[in-house]
Amino acid sequence: MRYISTRGTAPALSFEEAMLSGLARDGGLYVPETIPTLDPATIAAMEGQSYEQIAYTVMRPFVGDTFSDEEFRACIDRAYAGFGHAARAPMVQLDQGHFLLELFHGPTLAFKDFAMQLIGQLFQTALARRGDRVTIVGATSGDTGSAAIEAFRGLDNVDVFILYPHGRVSEVQRRQMTTPTESNVHALALDGDFDDCQAALKDMFNDFEFRDGVGLAGVNSINWARVLAQVVYYFSSAVALGAPGRKVSFTVPTGNFGDIFAGYIAKRIGLPIDKLVVATNQNDILHRCLSGQGYHKGETIPSISPSMDIQVSSNFERALFDAYDRDGAAVAQLMDELKAGGFDVSQGAMQTLQDTYASGRVSEDETSAQITQTLNTTAELLCPHSAVGVKVAEDQRVKGTPMITLATAHPAKFPDAVKAATGIHPPLPPRMADLYERAERLTRVPNDLGALMAHIKENRSK
Ligand SMILES: *Cc1c(COP(=O)(O)O)cnc(C)c1O
């Protein structure tokens, strides 16, 4: 199994190399050279299996010889053992034909735990075998950083440094990053905003002396292994509703396009998916693009669903690569145009995208109203991201095809928006109810690349 870059010039890599390096050297993203398929009988046999068993069947062909069968099985088992729900990704019914897939029972209460917990185990296994160690540096607006710290805390071969904008993450998000006690965890509060954090990270990756010196590795959502881990719950949920004998549709609250792209991979593997619906908040660049208006950057407007506040949706490059018949030069050209503000999509590629993805946009008022309405009609408390999904799904679902909306975070992770909509302050699950009492540990850092790199060099384990 080989992985190739969406920009066509970086060398093809194994799963292990693609996972450990993250971004391709030509600036592109790694995708599988071919997509292995599963036949309907294999998919049908998933009915009644555990989440871990389904995960193994779906992901095994993509991993190649990077891990033995036993190693890979053990990584999966360890990854999901700490989840707060026996089913890992349970579903509840919202209405006739409309189901909510709860992806927030992991340790940091957002769907990012599904991928991050697994790649923590995969990194550890691969690095131990190589006798190698890496320094993971990540930038976060909240959810990715907490999920990464939770996944890598206490692992022997990894230091994890997370840059978050000081004073601009929710209290729950901050405490999830600052309360782990393991010495390989470093929460860095940067004096700046999220864009400053991302820019600093990018500059570190482009400083090859630093990059090689500390063994820099990235775990943001462009890492292929993260996309792969997210393919699994499309299978577990669809099979529970009658697939492959019956088609299902999905609606996905979308920011960086990683989660919905995993749905597209599920379809390519052989899951009969009817519609894949992209749900955006007021930062609707993807909805505008999929409506045929081109991909043109605007200002990011802060919203009550902050994990979807985005203008450059990095995994969309993978969708473009397939829509342009895997023409790396064409994708590289579009990405150049994007630096200057945006690009238009060719007619043929637009047709391909629209055959695969539908889309919808939800305003701030509609998001709040959906939280209230769902509480009143089902007693389910939605986080604002999930509410964006449920609203778009309600507008798009058709009779006869079950619609599954992905609930991407627990309401307690975004208590202010939930309280404003419903008057209810959502409680944390009992297993983390003492989060507000735990001691915090963080380092304030200036928005200065030199100082930042010096801090990382000095504080990583040698
Ligand atoms: C990251 C995130 C999203 C967006 O997911 P993408 O894979 O970036 O599209 C949506 N909701 C929540 C709660 C998230 O943390």
The ligand as an SDF file (V2000), in Angstrom:
LIG
                    3D

 15 15  0  0  0  0  0  0  0  0999 V2000
  -12.8160   19.7090   14.4260 C   0  0  0  0  0  0  0  0  0  0  0  0
  -14.2950   19.8550   14.6650 C   0  0  0  0  0  0  0  0  0  0  0  0
  -15.2210   19.9780   13.5950 C   0  0  0  0  0  0  0  0  0  0  0  0
  -14.7780   20.0560   12.1430 C   0  0  0  0  0  0  0  0  0  0  0  0
  -14.2450   18.8460   11.6720 O   0  0  0  0  0  0  0  0  0  0  0  0
  -13.3560   18.8050   10.3380 P   0  0  0  0  0  0  0  0  0  0  0  0
  -12.8360   17.4280   10.2350 O   0  0  0  0  0  0  0  0  0  0  0  0
  -12.2620   19.8220   10.5630 O   0  0  0  0  0  0  0  0  0  0  0  0
  -14.2420   19.1890    9.2020 O   0  0  0  0  0  0  0  0  0  0  0  0
  -16.5700   20.0360   13.8990 C   0  0  0  0  0  0  0  0  0  0  0  0
  -17.0080   20.0130   15.1760 N   0  0  0  0  0  0  0  0  0  0  0  0
  -16.1560   19.9120   16.2310 C   0  0  0  0  0  0  0  0  0  0  0  0
  -16.7130   19.9000   17.6120 C   0  0  0  0  0  0  0  0  0  0  0  0
  -14.7700   19.8170   16.0090 C   0  0  0  0  0  0  0  0  0  0  0  0
  -13.9240   19.7200   17.0640 O   0  0  0  0  0  0  0  0  0  0  0  0
  1  2  1  0
  2  3  1  0
  2 14  2  0
  3  4  1  0
  3 10  2  0
  4  5  1  0
  5  6  1  0
  6  7  2  0
  6  8  1  0
  6  9  1  0
 10 11  1  0
 11 12  2  0
 12 13  1  0
 12 14  1  0
 14 15  1  0
M  END
$$$$
